[in-house]
Amino acid sequence: MHKSPARGEAALFRDSPVPRYAQLADVFRQRIARNVWPPGAQLPTLEALMREFNVARVTVRQAMELLGRDGLVSAQRGRGTFVTAQPMRDKRLVLETSLQALADVYRDDTPNLTLIEEAAAAPRLFPKDGKPAPRYRFMRRVHSRNGEAYCVISIFLDERVFRMAPRRFRRETVIPVLLDLPQVEIAQAWQTLEIGTADVPVARHLGIHVNAPVAEVRRVCRGKDETVLYLAEVTYRGDYIHLAMDLKP
């Protein structure tokens, strides 16, 4: 009879409302994605996984059931469980490190945009961001592809800029529209990225677990007079972000 692993489980999978089997399934999914368990490979036995992660048999079984529903593994009676596929990688969104490259990515990407909220609201600006515009148009929306939401974005756009192309700003991703407007001159732009976890509203919008990994991006564009023309706070699903940077020798 196996000893209860509750104390060990608490040590490995603590401080999360996400069920332990779902957390364990994410670990297994990453091993498959990184070819630690390549297609065709036989997975370790239930007993081996129970020992490695110090979890109960039912926890491992439930995690494997989730992978089975995704078509990633298949159990063969009398032989074991085998990897049958890898998680889809074509859904990655490249997070570029220049404004023009970012615009080009978004120009070729046509996500479905679901407007959650639109109003007049002021962004929270830091001193280094620049000067506030007299008034901002706030839009909060969800971007999705093929029926799967991949980011929640809060947009603060200088009202004067918004009025230049309100229809396009509501229907398209913002950066390409900004660069298309000859009246708008962006003197400086930057973005920061932090790794975080999904809170309840974000989890609901993106269809992920609470405390699932997310990438939080804050993007700022300002004009020659240092007025902040555009500020975006974006939360991406962690499995959608691919960050590539050129390293100069």
Beta strands, then each sheet from edge to edge (+ up, - down):
strand 1: 73-76
strand 2: 80-83
strand 3: 93-95
strand 4: 112-120
strand 5: 136-145
strand 6: 148-158
strand 7: 188-197
strand 8: 213-222
strand 9: 228-237
strand 10: 241-243
sheet 1: 1+ 2-
sheet 2: 3+ 10+
sheet 3: 4+ 5- 6+ 9- 8+ 7-
end
